[in-house]
Each structure stands twice: as structure tokens, then as C-alpha cells.
Amino acid sequence: MALVNEHFLKLPGSYLFSDIAKKVNTFKITHPKQDIIRLGIGDVTRPLPKACIEAMHKAVEEMTSVETFRGYGPEQGYDFLIEAIIKNDYAPRGIHLSPTEVFVNDGAKSDTGNIGDILRHDNSVGVTDPIYPVYIDSNVMCGRAGVLDTQSGKWSNVTYMPCTAENHFIPAIPEKRIDIVYLCYPNNPTGTTLTKAELKKWVDYALANDILILFDAAYEAYIREPDIPHSIYEIKGAKKCAIEFRSFSKTAGFTGIRCGYTVVPKELTAATLEGERIPLNQLWNRRQCTKFNGTSYITQRAAEAIYTSEGKEQIQETINYYMTNARIMKEGLESTGLKVYGGVNAPYLWVKTPNGISSWRFFDQMLYEANVVGTPGVGFGPSGEGYIRLTAFGERDDCIEAMQRIKNRL
Ligand SMILES: *Cc1c(COP(=O)(O)O)cnc(C)c1O
């Protein structure tokens, strides 16, 4: 008899986006003449950079002849891409990585979800709240999260670190002992960041207490301000305590192409029960070689092209487009007296609901009065209650029109 992994049965359904869709559909049926602007989009919308398109065409051509055809590539990624990553994303920041410390993948979701494979099931996990759901759900699936308390919406073996306006969205070091902590900066959903000094506190805490930091830097390319670390390895000692996840999804519009990478430094170790230290790079390499057969050659050539001078210029243009949207939205919302966080170093705006109303009430109000759709903050965790997330991934004209409507009607 085949038995299922019963940890999966503990996962509550993920209803956030279907609940939103239902509400929007109901509105459309009862208000067929009103047009809706969606500012809840969690996906990029601008087309791929030309440099990437050209690189992919060229790579496809190579597949047509025996001399240049490529089959299986290295599981860890092609040298040409790994070298471009090290040379462009790390060396200019004074971070020296060896090619074997970089693992190319098919996006950051896979690796942030899979990294738990190399960690014992009974490690205790810390997360910021609100949160990108992959961090928790992937731990639930292997039993590491414990049991769900339906009242609070929290898992028994997960320590939640609230990030709200009250603490300026800076998670406090937990009192309870944890073994692994997920940090995502710039943050989805709040759009907030940590300064170097704030991130250093976490690195120092991790080093002093033998904690592994899983650092998601998917929005690194959106950082505008000077004192915000692009990589956790800008902090001294971080190579001994942190794995970093990067993605080309938000950087270069690769959400459909699928490519990212994970850095597992050579000096990073974790313990066995007997106290022996094991390099995590070695374990992750073994895991990838067994379960992953590499990102497609065509995709990796596209990713390499991001690092050409044309590629860099083109991705910057797109990022500027989104960040101008973010500025227009932030200014528009603030002019109505709303309190808005994020949107400066990230394409997300985290808006405090007026008069302390709930996330869902404000969602309804925005939908019915301004015909604008956001994402209720409570959908990202208990501490998201009282907020709504807007994204800057929409069309410019829609952003402008949405702000007008909010100003006039709310
Ligand atoms: C979008 C996003 C990613 C990137 O995921 P991919 O699988 O690379 O597309 C990673 N982390 C967070 C927090 C995100 O919002």
C-alpha cells in the first residue's frame, strides 16, 4: 500500500488569490459598466530585454547543427553564466566567490523551497511576518513546521517575527531559540529593506548562535538607496552563516523564462547530531546533481545577455519604468493622507488601511468605490492585517488613473 506524506494534509488551502478573483467577478457582474484597474499583479508585465531575445535566437540556431548542439549541461550551470554572475553581481561589491559556490537554477522559488532537503526535519524555523508563503509551506511539507494553530494561523515549530509600522518593519531577534531563519530583502510583500547595520545584527546573531540564514535577494535590482545591502555577503562573516537566493525573474522579466541562482559558500557548514561540521555546499551539490538536470542552455544564454552593456541598459529601463510607477503611486496615495511603506527600493507598496479597518474591508472599499484591486495584507500572514499590497508592475496610464480614482472617490 502506498502511503501519502501526511504533512501535505496539514496545509490549509491557499485561497487568497481565488478569494480575490471571486470578489472581483462578483463586482463585475453587478457593475458591468465599471472598468477595473488591477494593482495586485504579482508578475512583471514588460517584455524581455532585446539583448536576451537575441541571445536566445542565437542559442536556438546553435541547436540546429551537430557541431554546436547542446544536450545535458552541467547541473550547476554553464561556466559562461556563472562567470558573468560572479564578475557582475559580486566582484564589484568586493565579494569574492569561486564558480563552485554558484548554482544556476530554474528560479528562486524552486531553491527556496528545496533547500530544506539538506536540513534535518526538526530544525526550528524563524520567519518574518508577513511572508512569501513558500518559506513556510515548504517546511510544512516535510514536517518541520509542526502543527497549525487555526486560531492564530501560526505553526507550532515556526517562530514569527512581526514586521509592522510599529517596529519600522525591522524584525526583532527572537527570544526563542531558532536554527534557521528566512530573510527576504528588499521584502515581498512590504517593499521595505534593511540597512547594512540592521542586516549586520542578524549576521552577528547567526554567527554567535550557529544559525543558518536563508537570504532571498530576488528584488536586489530594485535597490535605489546607497546604504542598502544588495547581497548578504557584503556583511563580514556572512559566508559562514548564509545562503543567498537570486532570481532573474524580477530583474529581467524572466518569470516565464525561468532562471535564477543560489550561492552556497564553501565555508558554510552545519552540524550533525554528533557535532561534526558538514559543508552545505557539498550537500547542495549532491542534492542538485541527483534531483535537477540543469537550466536549459537557451535560458542560460538569455541570462548571460543580461550582463552585456546593452542588457544592463535594457533591464535598467524596465526597472525604471516600474519604479516610476511606484513613485507615482506612493505620491498619489500619500496625497490622500494614506500611510504608505515600501516603493522606494522595491516594486511593492504596503499601504496602511485608513482608520484601522481590516485588510479585506479596505480591499472591498477600493474595489467598490475606486474600482482598484489590491491584495489584502492579511493574506501574507497575521501581521499583514490592516495593510494592503499594491504592486508597481502595471501599465503607467493605469497607475495614474488608479491614483486619480482613489483621490476622487475614497
Ligand atoms: C518573485 C519572487 C521570487 C522569484 O521567484 P522565481 O521562482 O525566481 O520566479 C523569489 N522570492 C520572492 C520573495 C519573490 O517575490
The ligand as an SDF file (V2000), in Angstrom:
LIG
                    3D

 15 15  0  0  0  0  0  0  0  0999 V2000
    9.1110   36.6170   -7.2550 C   0  0  0  0  0  0  0  0  0  0  0  0
    9.8660   36.1440   -6.0830 C   0  0  0  0  0  0  0  0  0  0  0  0
   10.8960   35.2260   -6.2130 C   0  0  0  0  0  0  0  0  0  0  0  0
   11.3410   34.7500   -7.5670 C   0  0  0  0  0  0  0  0  0  0  0  0
   10.8040   33.5440   -7.8700 O   0  0  0  0  0  0  0  0  0  0  0  0
   11.2200   32.8190   -9.2230 P   0  0  0  0  0  0  0  0  0  0  0  0
   10.9310   31.3910   -8.9290 O   0  0  0  0  0  0  0  0  0  0  0  0
   12.6780   33.0790   -9.4370 O   0  0  0  0  0  0  0  0  0  0  0  0
   10.3810   33.3910  -10.3210 O   0  0  0  0  0  0  0  0  0  0  0  0
   11.5770   34.8080   -5.0940 C   0  0  0  0  0  0  0  0  0  0  0  0
   11.2770   35.2910   -3.8760 N   0  0  0  0  0  0  0  0  0  0  0  0
   10.3050   36.1950   -3.7100 C   0  0  0  0  0  0  0  0  0  0  0  0
   10.0450   36.7250   -2.3610 C   0  0  0  0  0  0  0  0  0  0  0  0
    9.5580   36.6340   -4.8020 C   0  0  0  0  0  0  0  0  0  0  0  0
    8.5890   37.5300   -4.6220 O   0  0  0  0  0  0  0  0  0  0  0  0
  1  2  1  0
  2  3  1  0
  2 14  2  0
  3  4  1  0
  3 10  2  0
  4  5  1  0
  5  6  1  0
  6  7  2  0
  6  8  1  0
  6  9  1  0
 10 11  1  0
 11 12  2  0
 12 13  1  0
 12 14  1  0
 14 15  1  0
M  END
$$$$
